[in-house]
Amino acid sequence: MRQYPRDQHADKRTPAVWTGRATNRVQWLAASAGAACMALGITIAVESAWTSGIAALLMAVIGCVAAGLLVLFGTLAFVHVAVKVDDRAMEVRCGHIGLPRRRIPLSHVVGADFAPSVNPRQWGGWGYRWRPEKGTAVIVRRGEGLVLRLGDGRMFTVTVDDAESAVRVIRDRLRHPAPPGPPAATGV
């Protein structure tokens, strides 16, 4: 069996796929408030003895259930964020079902920067945000984040744990781009 010398730079190479995530447990409180609002609407519908008419009953039930659903799903979508960087793109998935999702090809990225302190107040709160002077962001908590500078002049920010290593991986990918992949199917 032939032995090959060990590559001295093997430990310094970037991983084939970098993954990271960030979580905001405070969002669970808002999700519980949404669930409570839905439960109130269902309770009103089941146990009501309203004598003021069906229209008032329907408005109360539909209002509570709709508000509860909006709050519940709006907050659960941003309880956590998962970021994946491979040799072709960075993908950001929010919440437990991965929506909203954003995939940014690295061919569209001109730079990546570490942001040591991203604050939801800077962006107008948690969630998927857009500010004309700052670009687009996925903010699930306060703390470190990753800022991508895109080729069209826009910026994309995401809060993620260990954002510094994500920046290193992306910068390495930008210096050493992946070879072109097979052509995409045209559907013809």
Beta strands, then each sheet from edge to edge (+ up, - down):
strand 1: 18-23
strand 2: 80-85
strand 3: 89-94
strand 4: 101-105
strand 5: 109-118
strand 6: 127-131
strand 7: 135-139
strand 8: 143-150
strand 9: 155-159
sheet 1: 1+ 2- 3+ 4-
sheet 2: 5+ 8- 9+ 7+ 6-
end
